[in-house]
Amino acid sequence: MHTNSFGFYVVLAVAAVLWGITIALWYIVVRDVNHNLPEAERFGVFGSYFANRSKIEQAYRRIYPDGRKLMVLNLLGVFIMGFLVISGFLLGIYRLP
């Protein structure tokens, strides 16, 4: 089994940086939504990702109909998954026939 460990670490580092950018962008989306909601309807920043994601996304689309941050979040998620799959190939977990 041949592994390219340097390439693996580089690809994994890129995925980690993209993941950090995704988290920061998610907090920006929550902040933007909360800025335009009344105090009683605001979302908590911590622990809100899984429980309220669809509600936050609906509120963001309602408040910012032309906003592109959700699209960027989804694209970042696709890129992260792609880099993780590439790192699996470099580590030798996956092999092409």
C-alpha positions as CSV (number, residue, x, y, z in Angstrom):
1,M,0.0,0.0,0.0
2,H,1.6,3.2,-1.2
3,T,0.7,6.4,0.7
4,N,1.5,10.0,-0.1
5,S,1.6,11.3,3.5
6,F,2.8,14.8,2.6
7,G,0.0,15.2,0.1
8,F,-2.5,13.8,2.6
9,Y,-1.5,16.3,5.3
10,V,-1.7,19.2,2.8
11,V,-5.2,18.2,1.6
12,L,-6.3,17.6,5.1
13,A,-5.0,21.0,6.2
14,V,-6.9,22.7,3.3
15,A,-10.1,20.9,4.4
16,A,-9.5,22.0,8.0
17,V,-9.1,25.7,6.9
18,L,-12.2,25.5,4.8
19,W,-14.1,24.0,7.7
20,G,-13.0,27.0,9.9
21,I,-14.1,29.4,7.2
22,T,-17.5,27.6,7.1
23,I,-17.9,27.9,10.9
24,A,-17.1,31.6,10.8
25,L,-19.5,32.2,7.9
26,W,-22.3,30.3,9.7
27,Y,-21.8,32.6,12.8
28,I,-22.0,35.6,10.4
29,V,-25.3,34.3,9.0
30,V,-26.7,33.8,12.5
31,R,-25.6,37.3,13.4
32,D,-27.2,38.8,10.3
33,V,-30.4,37.0,10.9
34,N,-30.5,37.9,14.6
35,H,-29.8,41.6,13.8
36,N,-33.1,41.8,11.9
37,L,-35.3,39.8,14.3
38,P,-37.0,41.0,17.5
39,E,-35.3,40.0,20.7
40,A,-37.8,37.2,21.5
41,E,-37.2,35.5,18.1
42,R,-33.4,35.6,18.0
43,F,-31.4,32.4,17.7
44,G,-28.6,31.4,20.0
45,V,-25.2,31.3,18.3
46,F,-23.9,28.3,20.2
47,G,-25.7,25.0,19.9
48,S,-28.0,26.3,17.2
49,Y,-26.6,24.6,14.2
50,F,-28.4,21.2,14.3
51,A,-31.6,22.2,16.1
52,N,-32.3,25.4,14.2
53,R,-30.5,25.2,10.9
54,S,-33.6,25.0,8.7
55,K,-35.3,27.8,10.7
56,I,-32.2,30.0,10.4
57,E,-31.9,29.3,6.7
58,Q,-35.6,30.2,6.1
59,A,-35.2,33.4,8.1
60,Y,-32.1,34.3,6.1
61,R,-33.8,33.7,2.8
62,R,-36.8,35.8,3.9
63,I,-34.7,38.7,5.2
64,Y,-32.0,38.5,2.4
65,P,-33.8,37.1,-0.7
66,D,-30.7,37.8,-2.9
67,G,-28.2,36.7,-0.2
68,R,-25.4,34.4,-1.3
69,K,-24.0,33.3,2.0
70,L,-26.0,30.1,2.2
71,M,-24.9,29.1,-1.3
72,V,-21.3,29.7,-0.3
73,L,-21.8,27.6,2.8
74,N,-23.1,24.7,0.7
75,L,-20.3,25.0,-1.8
76,L,-17.7,25.0,1.1
77,G,-19.3,21.8,2.4
78,V,-19.0,20.2,-1.0
79,F,-15.4,21.2,-1.3
80,I,-14.6,20.0,2.2
81,M,-16.1,16.6,1.4
82,G,-14.2,16.5,-1.8
83,F,-10.9,17.2,0.0
84,L,-11.7,14.5,2.5
85,V,-12.3,12.0,-0.2
86,I,-9.0,13.0,-1.9
87,S,-7.2,12.6,1.4
88,G,-8.7,9.1,1.6
89,F,-7.2,8.3,-1.8
90,L,-3.8,9.7,-0.8
91,L,-3.8,7.7,2.4
92,G,-4.7,4.6,0.5
93,I,-8.1,4.0,2.1
94,Y,-9.8,4.3,-1.3
95,R,-8.4,2.8,-4.5
96,L,-9.4,3.1,-8.1
97,P,-10.0,-0.2,-9.9
